[in-house]
Amino acid sequence: MTRIWFSGFGVQLEWSEKMLYAELTDKIISSFFKVYNTLGYGFLERVYENALVIELKRAGFNVLQQENIKYIMKIGWW
């Protein structure tokens, strides 16, 4: 079971079971809440995206934004 409570600009997570990547997850969620608590609501998605990229980089993440990927799509069932 997970208990979540808010603290200042971030979010604190307490895990009753050992969770894989708990520290990493906590950093990402905290970054999101810092952005949301600072900007509030009402902006276009791009504004939040840019702010989250900045905050994730401050948290030490290597972030690629809107990276192009190549894919091959098979049309039909054959």
C-alpha positions as CSV (number, residue, x, y, z in Angstrom):
1,M,0.0,0.0,0.0
2,T,1.2,3.5,-0.8
3,R,0.6,6.6,1.2
4,I,1.1,9.9,-0.5
5,W,1.1,13.3,1.3
6,F,2.1,16.7,0.1
7,S,5.0,18.7,1.6
8,G,5.9,22.2,0.4
9,F,6.5,22.2,-3.3
10,G,7.0,18.5,-3.7
11,V,5.3,15.3,-2.9
12,Q,6.5,12.8,-0.3
13,L,5.9,9.1,-1.0
14,E,6.0,6.3,1.6
15,W,6.1,2.8,0.3
16,S,5.1,0.0,2.7
17,E,6.5,-2.6,0.2
18,K,9.9,-2.2,-1.5
19,M,9.3,-0.7,-4.8
20,L,11.6,-0.9,-7.8
21,Y,12.9,2.6,-8.7
22,A,11.2,4.2,-5.7
23,E,13.8,7.0,-5.4
24,L,13.7,7.7,-9.2
25,T,9.9,7.8,-9.1
26,D,9.9,10.1,-6.2
27,K,12.2,12.6,-8.0
28,I,10.0,12.6,-11.1
29,I,6.8,13.1,-9.2
30,S,8.3,15.8,-7.1
31,S,9.5,17.6,-10.2
32,F,6.0,17.4,-11.6
33,F,4.5,18.9,-8.5
34,K,7.1,21.7,-8.3
35,V,6.1,22.7,-11.9
36,Y,2.3,22.4,-11.2
37,N,2.4,24.3,-7.9
38,T,4.5,27.1,-9.4
39,L,2.5,27.5,-12.7
40,G,-1.0,26.4,-11.6
41,Y,-3.5,25.5,-14.3
42,G,-4.6,27.2,-17.6
43,F,-1.4,27.1,-19.7
44,L,-1.0,25.1,-23.0
45,E,0.6,21.7,-22.7
46,R,3.9,23.0,-24.2
47,V,4.4,25.4,-21.3
48,Y,4.2,22.6,-18.8
49,E,6.4,20.4,-20.9
50,N,9.1,23.0,-21.1
51,A,9.0,23.7,-17.4
52,L,9.1,20.0,-16.6
53,V,12.1,19.5,-18.8
54,I,13.9,22.3,-16.9
55,E,12.9,20.9,-13.5
56,L,13.9,17.3,-14.5
57,K,17.3,18.6,-15.6
58,R,17.7,20.4,-12.3
59,A,17.0,17.1,-10.6
60,G,19.9,15.5,-12.5
61,F,18.0,13.7,-15.3
62,N,19.3,13.6,-18.9
63,V,16.1,14.7,-20.8
64,L,15.4,14.6,-24.5
65,Q,12.4,16.6,-25.5
66,Q,10.1,15.7,-28.4
67,E,12.7,13.3,-29.8
68,N,11.9,12.0,-33.3
69,I,11.8,8.2,-33.6
70,K,11.7,6.0,-36.8
71,Y,9.2,3.3,-37.1
72,I,7.8,1.0,-39.8
73,M,4.1,0.5,-40.0
74,K,2.7,-2.6,-41.7
75,I,-0.6,-1.9,-43.3
76,G,-3.0,-4.7,-43.6
77,W,-3.1,-8.1,-42.0
78,W,-0.8,-10.0,-44.4
